[in-house]
Amino acid sequence: MPAAESGKTSDFCLTAQYMADSINFIRVSKTYDNGVVALDDVSFSVAEGDFVFVIGESGAGKSTIVKLLTREEKASGGRILLNNFDITALYDKHVPFMRRKIGMIFQDYRLIETKTVYENVAFAMEIVGASPRVIARRVPIVLRLVGLRHRADAYPNQLSGGEAQRAGIARAVVNKPKLILADEPTGNLDPVNGESIMAVLSRINHEGTTVLCCTHDIETVRRMHHRVIEFREGALISDSGGGYCSLPMPPKQHAGEVQPNTDLDWILNRTPVLTPAEPAEISAATIQDDIDRILARLPRRETAAENAETAADEDAEMVAGEETAVLPGDTETPAEDSESTKAEDAGAAEAEAGETSESETAETTADGTDEADA
């Protein structure tokens, strides 16, 4: 009988509040019911606090890694250890409790359409039993962490792709898991938004969270300079550093190196992950500069109110340009100036006509005098 069911508590469980300070795949294989071999004798490990990319073409086995870690699928052979616990032997009824201790980030976001960004993030805390006071304190901090504080009241259909993915990240980290699993987090994003998502994940990793990211975005992987594990047709073909190699190893050697824990207390602990005594901050002050830099590179979507205000300003500028400004020394209005100008022009024309008439009269008189003299 497992120690958790017999009422015993191991020294491990006295110190572990969260799962997954390490991942161990030991000669793991997975063959689906249709005969497709997704993984073939794969062994590797991920240490606590690592940031690891899992890369490969479609069908290489990346998504199967994530499904096995969350027990969405069961391994056909081998063992998978999370926090030194063999999850391949975990009863199905205990799987939901294990999943609550993992932060999941999906390619298609999977936000609840009827809830706002704030409510989507808060819902993850409600599931683990966090109090309303703790939720109200923690959610704004996490939204600021991912740069979505100003979009807290927006619904998923009002978000851009990058904003929706950042909301998904906020939901994944709000319960402070020690492991983040990201399955193609940038698959539906443009390069700029994809880079911002990776920057947020990197900052979360710097806070001590282990990140395992499955992706096919090779350019992003090259820029990040983290450990890379590559799969091809279900086989591990390269590992840029650390962990087990993909060469065959005798099962006894693995069994001697890793002794799995059999205590379920860390999974079945039903007390809330977050307690009022827990610090509220997630080192927000240390990451604000990075978040501001990321957001400055993103195209900003103006709200309806901002669009209306901009249109009003443009109309005002157009009207102002059409009007004639009155100089400080002027005493007449533009209309009066126009009438005065017209009157002056008419007077000048009459004076010019009068001068012309007098000139003609004088010339006529002179001609008559000359004729009379003749």
Sine and cosine of phi, psi and omega as CSV:
sin_phi,cos_phi,sin_psi,cos_psi,sin_omega,cos_omega
0.00,0.00,0.71,-0.70,0.00,-1.00
-0.87,0.49,0.46,-0.89,-0.06,-1.00
-0.87,0.49,-0.54,0.84,-0.02,-1.00
-0.91,0.42,-0.59,0.81,-0.04,-1.00
-0.99,0.17,-0.38,0.92,0.00,-1.00
-1.00,0.01,-0.02,1.00,0.04,-1.00
1.00,0.02,0.02,1.00,-0.02,-1.00
-1.00,0.00,0.48,-0.88,0.01,-1.00
-0.79,-0.61,0.81,-0.58,-0.03,-1.00
-0.99,0.16,0.27,-0.96,0.07,-1.00
-0.88,0.48,-0.53,0.85,0.02,-1.00
-0.87,0.49,-0.69,0.72,-0.08,-1.00
-0.96,0.28,-0.32,0.95,0.03,-1.00
-0.95,0.31,-0.41,0.91,-0.06,-1.00
-0.95,-0.32,-0.36,0.93,-0.08,-1.00
-1.00,-0.03,0.88,-0.48,0.07,-1.00
-0.98,-0.21,-0.39,0.92,0.00,-1.00
-0.79,-0.62,0.24,-0.97,0.01,-1.00
-1.00,-0.08,0.12,-0.99,0.27,-0.96
0.91,0.41,0.86,0.52,0.24,-0.97
-0.99,0.12,-0.09,1.00,0.10,-0.99
-0.32,-0.95,0.37,-0.93,0.05,-1.00
-0.83,-0.55,0.72,-0.69,0.06,-1.00
-0.74,-0.67,0.88,-0.47,0.17,-0.99
-0.98,-0.21,0.86,-0.51,-0.06,-1.00
-0.87,-0.49,0.98,-0.22,0.02,-1.00
0.74,0.67,0.80,0.60,-0.09,-1.00
-1.00,0.03,0.71,-0.71,0.10,-1.00
-0.77,-0.64,0.50,-0.86,0.06,-1.00
-0.59,-0.81,0.86,-0.51,0.07,-1.00
-0.84,-0.54,0.83,-0.55,-0.03,-1.00
-0.98,0.22,0.22,-0.97,-0.07,-1.00
-0.87,0.49,-0.46,0.89,0.00,-1.00
-0.99,0.11,0.10,0.99,0.05,-1.00
1.00,-0.05,-0.07,1.00,0.00,-1.00
-0.96,0.28,0.79,-0.62,0.03,-1.00
-1.00,-0.02,0.95,-0.30,-0.04,-1.00
-1.00,0.09,-0.63,0.78,0.04,-1.00
-0.70,-0.72,0.62,-0.78,-0.06,-1.00
-0.74,-0.67,0.98,-0.18,0.10,-0.99
0.81,0.58,0.85,0.53,-0.09,-1.00
-0.99,-0.15,0.74,-0.67,0.06,-1.00
-0.70,-0.71,0.78,-0.63,0.11,-0.99
-0.25,-0.97,0.25,-0.97,0.04,-1.00
-0.67,-0.74,0.44,-0.90,0.05,-1.00
-0.80,-0.60,0.85,-0.52,-0.03,-1.00
-0.98,0.17,0.28,-0.96,0.02,-1.00
-0.87,0.50,0.74,-0.68,0.04,-1.00
0.99,0.11,0.05,1.00,0.01,-1.00
-0.97,0.24,0.42,-0.91,0.20,-0.98
-0.89,-0.46,0.92,-0.39,-0.11,-0.99
-0.82,-0.57,0.76,-0.65,0.13,-0.99
-1.00,-0.09,0.70,-0.72,0.15,-0.99
-0.93,-0.36,0.90,-0.44,-0.10,-0.99
-0.86,-0.51,0.23,-0.97,0.00,-1.00
0.46,-0.89,0.30,-0.95,0.02,-1.00
-0.94,0.33,0.18,-0.98,0.04,-1.00
-0.86,0.52,0.74,-0.67,-0.02,-1.00
1.00,0.05,0.09,1.00,-0.03,-1.00
-0.97,0.24,-0.38,0.93,0.00,-1.00
0.86,-0.50,0.11,0.99,-0.04,-1.00
-0.88,0.47,-0.80,0.60,-0.04,-1.00
-0.91,0.41,-0.50,0.87,0.05,-1.00
-0.90,0.44,-0.57,0.82,0.07,-1.00
-0.84,0.54,-0.74,0.68,-0.01,-1.00
-0.91,0.42,-0.68,0.73,-0.02,-1.00
-0.90,0.44,-0.57,0.82,0.03,-1.00
-0.95,0.30,-0.59,0.81,-0.01,-1.00
-0.94,0.35,-0.49,0.87,0.04,-1.00
-0.99,-0.11,0.04,1.00,-0.02,-1.00
0.88,0.48,0.44,0.90,0.19,-0.98
-0.93,0.37,-0.50,0.87,0.12,-0.99
-0.78,-0.62,0.44,-0.90,0.05,-1.00
-0.97,-0.24,0.63,-0.78,0.02,-1.00
-0.93,0.37,0.59,-0.81,0.06,-1.00
-0.98,0.20,-0.41,0.91,0.02,-1.00
-0.31,-0.95,0.35,-0.94,-0.01,-1.00
1.00,0.04,-0.10,-1.00,-0.02,-1.00
-0.75,-0.66,0.52,-0.85,0.06,-1.00
-0.82,-0.57,0.86,-0.51,-0.03,-1.00
-0.94,-0.35,0.79,-0.62,0.15,-0.99
-0.88,-0.47,0.85,-0.53,-0.06,-1.00
0.82,0.57,0.61,0.80,0.01,-1.00
0.92,0.38,0.34,0.94,0.04,-1.00
-0.92,-0.38,0.75,-0.66,-0.04,-1.00
-0.98,0.17,0.99,-0.17,-0.05,-1.00
-0.98,0.20,-0.20,0.98,0.06,-1.00
-0.94,0.35,-0.34,0.94,0.02,-1.00
-0.98,-0.20,0.17,0.99,-0.06,-1.00
-0.98,0.21,0.70,-0.71,0.05,-1.00
-0.92,0.40,0.53,-0.85,-0.02,-1.00
-0.86,0.52,-0.56,0.83,-0.04,-1.00
-0.93,0.37,-0.32,0.95,0.00,-1.00
-1.00,-0.06,-0.18,0.98,-0.08,-1.00
-0.88,0.48,-0.69,0.72,0.00,-1.00
-0.85,0.53,-0.59,0.81,0.01,-1.00
-0.93,0.38,-0.59,0.81,0.03,-1.00
-0.92,0.40,-0.66,0.75,-0.05,-1.00
-0.90,0.43,-0.47,0.88,0.01,-1.00
-0.92,0.40,-0.28,0.96,-0.03,-1.00
-0.99,-0.16,0.15,0.99,0.04,-1.00
-0.86,-0.51,0.68,-0.73,0.10,-1.00
-1.00,-0.06,0.85,-0.53,-0.04,-1.00
-0.95,-0.33,0.72,-0.70,0.09,-1.00
-0.84,-0.54,0.81,-0.58,-0.13,-0.99
-0.94,-0.33,0.41,-0.91,0.05,-1.00
-0.91,0.41,-0.59,0.81,-0.05,-1.00
-0.99,-0.15,0.32,0.95,0.15,-0.99
0.95,0.32,-0.79,0.61,0.02,-1.00
0.84,0.55,0.72,0.70,0.11,-0.99
-1.00,0.08,0.47,-0.88,0.04,-1.00
-0.98,0.18,0.90,-0.45,-0.15,-0.99
-0.90,0.43,-0.46,0.89,-0.05,-1.00
-1.00,0.04,0.03,1.00,0.00,-1.00
-0.90,-0.45,0.52,-0.85,0.07,-1.00
-0.96,0.29,0.11,-0.99,0.05,-1.00
-0.85,0.53,-0.72,0.69,0.02,-1.00
-0.86,0.51,-0.71,0.70,-0.06,-1.00
-0.93,0.36,-0.56,0.83,0.06,-1.00
-0.89,0.46,-0.68,0.73,0.00,-1.00
-0.95,0.32,-0.67,0.75,-0.01,-1.00
-0.90,0.43,-0.53,0.85,-0.04,-1.00
-0.89,0.46,-0.58,0.82,0.04,-1.00
-0.89,0.45,-0.52,0.85,0.03,-1.00
-0.98,0.19,-0.56,0.83,0.03,-1.00
-0.89,0.46,-0.57,0.82,-0.03,-1.00
-0.89,0.46,-0.62,0.78,-0.04,-1.00
-1.00,0.04,0.05,1.00,0.10,-1.00
1.00,0.03,0.35,0.94,0.03,-1.00
-0.93,0.37,0.54,-0.84,-0.04,-1.00
-0.97,0.23,0.42,-0.91,0.03,-1.00
-0.84,0.55,-0.57,0.82,-0.01,-1.00
-0.91,0.41,-0.66,0.75,0.02,-1.00
-0.93,0.36,-0.61,0.79,0.03,-1.00
-0.88,0.47,-0.72,0.69,-0.02,-1.00
-0.90,0.44,-0.44,0.90,0.01,-1.00
-1.00,0.08,-0.62,0.78,-0.12,-0.99
-0.99,0.12,-0.67,0.74,-0.12,-0.99
-0.86,0.52,-0.74,0.68,0.03,-1.00
-0.86,0.51,-0.56,0.83,0.01,-1.00
-0.90,0.43,-0.70,0.72,-0.02,-1.00
-0.93,0.37,-0.62,0.79,0.04,-1.00
-0.90,0.43,-0.59,0.81,0.08,-1.00
-0.92,0.39,-0.58,0.82,0.03,-1.00
-0.85,0.53,-0.63,0.78,-0.03,-1.00
-0.98,-0.17,0.11,0.99,0.06,-1.00
0.97,0.25,0.55,0.83,-0.03,-1.00
-0.83,-0.56,0.34,0.94,-0.02,-1.00
-0.86,0.52,-0.62,0.79,-0.04,-1.00
-0.98,0.22,-0.14,0.99,-0.01,-1.00
-0.93,-0.38,0.35,0.94,-0.09,-1.00
-0.87,0.49,-0.54,0.84,-0.07,-1.00
-1.00,-0.08,0.09,1.00,-0.01,-1.00
-0.99,0.11,0.49,-0.87,0.06,-1.00
-1.00,-0.07,0.36,-0.93,-0.06,-1.00
-0.80,0.60,-0.60,0.80,-0.02,-1.00
-0.96,0.28,-0.08,1.00,0.06,-1.00
-0.98,-0.19,0.05,1.00,-0.07,-1.00
-0.98,-0.20,0.49,-0.87,0.18,-0.98
-0.97,0.24,0.14,-0.99,0.00,-1.00
-0.87,0.48,-0.69,0.73,0.01,-1.00
-0.90,0.43,-0.64,0.77,0.01,-1.00
-0.92,0.40,-0.65,0.76,0.02,-1.00
-0.89,0.45,-0.64,0.77,0.01,-1.00
-0.93,0.36,-0.60,0.80,0.05,-1.00
-0.92,0.39,-0.54,0.84,0.11,-0.99
-0.90,0.43,-0.63,0.78,0.06,-1.00
-0.90,0.44,-0.60,0.80,0.05,-1.00
-0.92,0.40,-0.67,0.74,0.03,-1.00
-0.86,0.51,-0.68,0.73,0.03,-1.00
-0.90,0.44,-0.58,0.81,-0.05,-1.00
-0.95,0.31,-0.54,0.84,-0.11,-0.99
-0.98,-0.18,-0.11,0.99,-0.14,-0.99
-0.89,0.45,-0.49,0.87,0.03,-1.00
-1.00,-0.02,0.20,0.98,0.06,-1.00
0.80,0.60,0.83,0.56,0.06,-1.00
-0.95,0.30,0.36,-0.93,0.06,-1.00
-1.00,0.00,-0.10,1.00,0.01,-1.00
-0.70,-0.72,0.77,-0.64,0.11,-0.99
-0.91,-0.42,0.81,-0.58,0.10,-0.99
-0.95,-0.31,0.88,-0.47,-0.02,-1.00
-0.90,-0.44,0.90,-0.44,-0.02,-1.00
-0.98,-0.22,0.98,-0.22,-0.03,-1.00
0.77,0.64,0.84,0.55,-0.08,-1.00
-0.92,0.40,-0.35,0.94,-0.01,-1.00
-0.94,-0.35,0.21,0.98,-0.10,-0.99
-0.88,0.47,-0.52,0.86,-0.05,-1.00
-0.96,-0.28,0.28,0.96,-0.12,-0.99
-0.89,-0.45,0.42,-0.91,0.11,-0.99
-0.97,0.25,0.23,-0.97,-0.09,-1.00
-0.84,0.54,-0.63,0.77,-0.04,-1.00
-0.91,0.41,-0.74,0.67,0.02,-1.00
-0.92,0.39,-0.59,0.81,0.05,-1.00
-0.88,0.47,-0.65,0.76,0.03,-1.00
-0.91,0.42,-0.62,0.78,0.00,-1.00
-0.91,0.41,-0.60,0.80,0.03,-1.00
-0.90,0.43,-0.69,0.73,0.01,-1.00
-0.91,0.42,-0.56,0.83,0.04,-1.00
-0.91,0.41,-0.64,0.77,0.05,-1.00
-0.91,0.42,-0.69,0.73,0.03,-1.00
-0.89,0.46,-0.62,0.78,0.01,-1.00
-0.90,0.43,-0.65,0.76,0.04,-1.00
-0.91,0.42,-0.64,0.76,0.05,-1.00
-0.89,0.46,-0.65,0.76,0.04,-1.00
-0.89,0.46,-0.60,0.80,0.02,-1.00
-0.91,0.42,-0.37,0.93,0.05,-1.00
-0.99,0.16,-0.01,1.00,0.08,-1.00
0.94,-0.35,0.02,1.00,-0.03,-1.00
-1.00,0.08,0.72,-0.69,0.08,-1.00
-0.97,0.26,0.73,-0.69,-0.02,-1.00
-0.82,-0.57,0.82,-0.57,0.11,-0.99
-0.89,-0.46,0.92,-0.39,-0.15,-0.99
-0.88,-0.48,0.88,-0.47,0.08,-1.00
-1.00,-0.04,0.81,-0.59,-0.06,-1.00
-0.41,-0.91,0.32,-0.95,0.14,-0.99
-0.90,-0.45,0.14,0.99,-0.01,-1.00
-0.99,0.11,1.00,0.05,-0.10,-0.99
-0.91,0.42,-0.60,0.80,-0.02,-1.00
-0.89,0.46,-0.67,0.74,0.04,-1.00
-0.90,0.43,-0.65,0.76,0.01,-1.00
-0.87,0.49,-0.66,0.75,-0.01,-1.00
-0.91,0.41,-0.59,0.80,-0.02,-1.00
-0.96,0.30,-0.48,0.88,-0.13,-0.99
-0.98,0.20,-0.46,0.89,0.03,-1.00
0.87,0.50,0.67,0.74,0.10,-1.00
-0.95,-0.31,0.12,-0.99,0.04,-1.00
-0.89,0.46,0.63,-0.78,-0.05,-1.00
-0.77,-0.64,0.78,-0.62,0.11,-0.99
-0.92,-0.40,0.81,-0.59,-0.07,-1.00
-0.92,-0.39,0.71,-0.71,0.04,-1.00
-0.90,-0.43,0.51,-0.86,0.11,-0.99
-0.56,-0.83,0.87,-0.49,0.02,-1.00
0.79,0.61,0.67,0.74,0.09,-1.00
1.00,0.09,-0.03,1.00,-0.01,-1.00
-0.92,-0.38,0.61,-0.79,0.08,-1.00
-0.99,0.17,0.90,-0.43,-0.11,-0.99
-0.96,-0.27,-0.32,0.95,0.04,-1.00
-0.37,-0.93,0.49,-0.87,0.03,-1.00
-0.60,-0.80,0.88,-0.47,-0.13,-0.99
-0.95,0.33,-0.15,0.99,0.04,-1.00
0.27,-0.96,0.59,-0.81,0.08,-1.00
0.97,0.24,0.17,-0.99,0.07,-1.00
0.96,0.29,-0.04,-1.00,0.05,-1.00
-0.97,0.25,0.49,-0.87,0.11,-0.99
-0.99,0.11,0.22,-0.98,-0.06,-1.00
-1.00,0.04,0.07,1.00,0.04,-1.00
-0.96,0.28,0.53,-0.85,-0.01,-1.00
-0.85,0.52,0.70,-0.71,0.05,-1.00
-0.80,-0.61,0.63,-0.78,0.00,-1.00
-0.87,0.49,0.70,-0.72,0.01,-1.00
-0.83,0.56,-0.58,0.81,-0.03,-1.00
-0.90,0.43,-0.58,0.81,0.01,-1.00
-0.89,0.45,-0.68,0.73,0.05,-1.00
-0.91,0.42,-0.68,0.73,-0.04,-1.00
-0.88,0.47,-0.56,0.83,0.02,-1.00
-0.96,0.27,-0.49,0.87,-0.05,-1.00
-0.99,0.17,-0.56,0.83,-0.10,-0.99
-0.85,-0.53,0.88,-0.47,0.07,-1.00
-0.96,-0.26,0.96,-0.29,-0.07,-1.00
-0.92,0.39,0.53,-0.85,0.07,-1.00
-1.00,0.08,0.59,-0.81,-0.04,-1.00
-0.89,-0.45,0.16,0.99,-0.04,-1.00
-1.00,0.04,0.79,-0.61,-0.06,-1.00
-1.00,-0.05,0.04,1.00,-0.08,-1.00
-0.85,0.52,-0.61,0.79,-0.05,-1.00
-0.93,0.36,-0.39,0.92,0.05,-1.00
-1.00,0.00,-0.67,0.74,-0.12,-0.99
-1.00,0.04,0.04,1.00,0.04,-1.00
-0.89,0.45,0.93,-0.36,-0.12,-0.99
-1.00,-0.03,-0.01,1.00,0.02,-1.00
-0.95,0.32,0.50,-0.87,-0.03,-1.00
-0.85,0.52,0.61,-0.79,0.05,-1.00
-0.91,0.42,-0.58,0.81,-0.01,-1.00
-0.98,-0.22,0.74,-0.67,0.02,-1.00
-0.83,-0.56,0.39,-0.92,-0.01,-1.00
-0.85,0.53,-0.43,0.90,-0.03,-1.00
-0.98,0.20,-0.19,0.98,-0.05,-1.00
-0.96,0.27,0.63,-0.78,0.03,-1.00
-0.84,0.54,0.61,-0.79,-0.08,-1.00
-0.99,0.14,-0.51,0.86,-0.11,-0.99
-0.99,0.12,0.49,-0.87,0.12,-0.99
-0.90,-0.43,0.76,0.65,-0.04,-1.00
0.78,0.62,0.71,0.71,-0.06,-1.00
-0.89,0.45,-0.55,0.84,-0.05,-1.00
-0.91,0.42,-0.52,0.85,-0.06,-1.00
-0.98,0.20,-0.25,0.97,-0.08,-1.00
-0.92,-0.40,-0.04,1.00,-0.11,-0.99
-0.89,0.45,-0.61,0.79,0.01,-1.00
-0.89,0.47,-0.67,0.74,0.01,-1.00
-0.91,0.42,-0.67,0.75,-0.01,-1.00
-0.90,0.43,-0.68,0.73,0.03,-1.00
-0.87,0.49,-0.63,0.77,0.01,-1.00
-0.91,0.42,-0.64,0.77,0.01,-1.00
-0.91,0.41,-0.73,0.69,-0.07,-1.00
-0.92,0.38,-0.50,0.87,0.00,-1.00
-0.90,0.43,-0.41,0.91,-0.01,-1.00
-1.00,0.01,-0.15,0.99,-0.05,-1.00
-1.00,-0.02,0.60,-0.80,0.11,-0.99
-0.92,0.39,0.80,-0.60,-0.07,-1.00
-1.00,-0.02,0.72,-0.70,0.00,-1.00
-1.00,-0.09,0.88,-0.47,0.00,-1.00
-0.96,0.27,0.58,-0.81,0.04,-1.00
-0.98,0.18,0.17,-0.99,0.01,-1.00
-0.89,0.46,-0.62,0.78,0.01,-1.00
-0.90,0.43,-0.65,0.76,0.01,-1.00
-0.92,0.39,-0.62,0.78,0.04,-1.00
-0.89,0.46,-0.68,0.73,0.01,-1.00
-0.90,0.43,-0.66,0.75,0.01,-1.00
-0.90,0.43,-0.65,0.76,0.02,-1.00
-0.90,0.44,-0.68,0.74,0.01,-1.00
-0.89,0.45,-0.65,0.76,0.02,-1.00
-0.90,0.44,-0.66,0.75,0.03,-1.00
-0.90,0.45,-0.65,0.76,0.00,-1.00
-0.91,0.42,-0.65,0.76,0.04,-1.00
-0.88,0.47,-0.67,0.74,-0.01,-1.00
-0.90,0.44,-0.65,0.76,0.01,-1.00
-0.91,0.41,-0.60,0.80,0.01,-1.00
-0.91,0.42,-0.70,0.71,0.01,-1.00
-0.90,0.44,-0.67,0.74,-0.01,-1.00
-0.89,0.46,-0.57,0.82,-0.01,-1.00
-0.94,0.33,-0.51,0.86,-0.02,-1.00
-0.98,0.22,-0.46,0.89,-0.04,-1.00
-0.98,0.22,0.47,-0.88,0.04,-1.00
-1.00,-0.10,0.81,-0.59,-0.04,-1.00
-0.97,0.23,0.58,-0.82,0.04,-1.00
-1.00,-0.07,0.82,-0.57,0.00,-1.00
-0.94,0.33,0.39,-0.92,-0.06,-1.00
-0.86,0.51,-0.56,0.83,-0.05,-1.00
-0.99,0.11,-0.15,0.99,-0.02,-1.00
-0.95,0.30,0.63,-0.78,0.07,-1.00
-0.91,-0.41,-0.17,0.98,-0.01,-1.00
-0.96,-0.30,0.42,-0.91,0.08,-1.00
-0.98,0.22,0.29,-0.96,0.04,-1.00
-0.82,0.58,-0.60,0.80,0.00,-1.00
-0.91,0.41,-0.70,0.71,0.00,-1.00
-0.90,0.44,-0.64,0.77,0.04,-1.00
-0.85,0.52,-0.64,0.77,-0.02,-1.00
-0.91,0.41,-0.70,0.72,0.00,-1.00
-0.91,0.42,-0.66,0.76,0.01,-1.00
-0.89,0.46,-0.65,0.76,0.01,-1.00
-0.89,0.45,-0.66,0.76,0.03,-1.00
-0.89,0.45,-0.67,0.74,-0.01,-1.00
-0.90,0.43,-0.66,0.75,0.02,-1.00
-0.89,0.45,-0.66,0.75,0.01,-1.00
-0.89,0.45,-0.64,0.77,0.00,-1.00
-0.91,0.41,-0.66,0.75,0.01,-1.00
-0.90,0.45,-0.65,0.76,0.01,-1.00
-0.90,0.43,-0.63,0.78,0.01,-1.00
-0.91,0.42,-0.67,0.74,0.01,-1.00
-0.90,0.43,-0.66,0.75,0.00,-1.00
-0.89,0.45,-0.66,0.75,0.01,-1.00
-0.90,0.44,-0.62,0.78,0.03,-1.00
-0.92,0.40,-0.63,0.78,0.01,-1.00
-0.90,0.43,-0.67,0.74,0.02,-1.00
-0.88,0.47,-0.63,0.77,0.01,-1.00
-0.90,0.44,-0.65,0.76,-0.01,-1.00
-0.91,0.41,-0.70,0.72,0.01,-1.00
-0.89,0.46,-0.63,0.78,-0.01,-1.00
-0.90,0.44,-0.67,0.74,0.00,-1.00
-0.91,0.41,-0.62,0.79,-0.01,-1.00
-0.91,0.42,-0.66,0.75,0.00,-1.00
-0.90,0.43,-0.64,0.76,0.01,-1.00
-0.90,0.43,-0.64,0.77,0.01,-1.00
-0.90,0.44,-0.68,0.73,-0.01,-1.00
-0.89,0.45,-0.65,0.76,-0.01,-1.00
-0.92,0.40,-0.62,0.79,0.00,-1.00
-0.91,0.42,-0.66,0.75,0.00,-1.00
-0.90,0.44,-0.64,0.77,-0.01,-1.00
-0.90,0.44,-0.68,0.74,-0.01,-1.00
-0.90,0.44,-0.64,0.77,0.03,-1.00
-0.90,0.44,-0.67,0.74,-0.03,-1.00
-0.90,0.43,-0.66,0.75,0.03,-1.00
-0.88,0.47,-0.61,0.79,0.00,-1.00
-0.92,0.39,0.00,0.00,0.00,0.00
